[in-house]
Amino acid sequence: MIRLLARWFIPEHNNTASPHVRSAYGVLLGCVGIVLNLLLFAAKFVAGFLAKAISLQADAFNNLGDAGSSIVSMLGFRLSAKKPDRDHPYGHGRIEYIAGLCVSMAILLMAVSLFRSSLDSLIRGSETAYASHFWLSCAIMLGSILVKLYMFLANRMMSKKLSSPTMGAVSIDSLSDAVATGTVLLCALLSHFVPAVQNIRLDAICGLLVSLFIFYSGVKSLHETMSPLLGKRPDPAFVEELTRAVLSFEGINGVHDVIVHDYGPGRVFVSLHAEVSADADIREIHDVIDSAEKYLSDTYSCSATIHMDPIVTDDPITSEAKERMQRALADIDPRLTMHDFRIASHPSGKAMLFDVMLPYDLKLTEAELNERIAEAAKAIDPHMTAVVEYDHGEPSD
């Protein structure tokens, strides 16, 4: 149904890299979610009221909360498509992540509310659930499960298609609702057909279990939507792909310090350092760098900036020293990598200057590492010292 509606109402619906197409998909799924959740709320609330089932009424308000979440999600997609302005030069794409965060918070609040009402029912007691309108309640719950499974599949499909954490959060919420309603239905069937459990407040116990499951889903969804806002590590596969693309240009011998800034879907800024021969014609290599930047921007829909690092490529002494230092670093820790290697002369001797990338969980301190590197430099040349700058990060997978 979503694909059919997209063909009808979304121009260029296959151009998912466009912020406006993403916004249109978000609004479309939001409208569908609002309508379906309001219908489910009305049906479950009426059935739960008639059947005096606290778990079914609580599940109904869960659907009402989902309708509110759909409104938040829809507004998030709509606002995230706004063009950059003076106060927000990088656009408003992160509003989509904030919307996903709001959806996750709504899931958690609904779980807490359901837990409190179910616990209150368990402590104080309540009238026997499903003493009447049993089959009507079961039919509505079964229909709700089917609807929620459809919403789960639709949102998961679009989440993957658009790389949208907001739709991912909504899909998790829909699956949680299906499981929650399934649990309520199972308890209703047990209460109706198994005499041994009819004196147990199974309806309230079911509500407690459902609330805990929804809370777990909310925490998981919250973690997934907070990561982009906090600045998560870029996808290693994406970094590797960028590196291979830049290295494919003639004259670029190495790539390092790849940084990806995510300001929302379709608003990615990439910066990196490209190693080029120090003897290359600066105008020619500048044209190569410009071509590489344009290729990255066109291919990956990002804004790319490449810094040029000149290195010596035809000096055998430098090449040998670099290779031996790389082996020494690998002996210290296989994850250590270096770049910007060069040898400089000074009155008291020679110095090798380079940068080393340190993994975040490296056990050695920088002082200990300096000592080990200094020993390696002396082994290469007794008159050689090492001048090292440290960067923190992770090697590409």
PyMOL commands that set and color helices and strands:
alter all, ss='L'
color gray80, all
select helices_A, chain A and resi 2-9+19-51+54-80+95-124+134-162+165-193+195-197+202-230+236-247+282-300+316-332+366-380
alter helices_A, ss='H'
color red, helices_A
select strands_A, chain A and resi 252-262+268-277+302-311+337-346+349-358+384-392
alter strands_A, ss='S'
color yellow, strands_A
deselect
rebuild
show_as cartoon
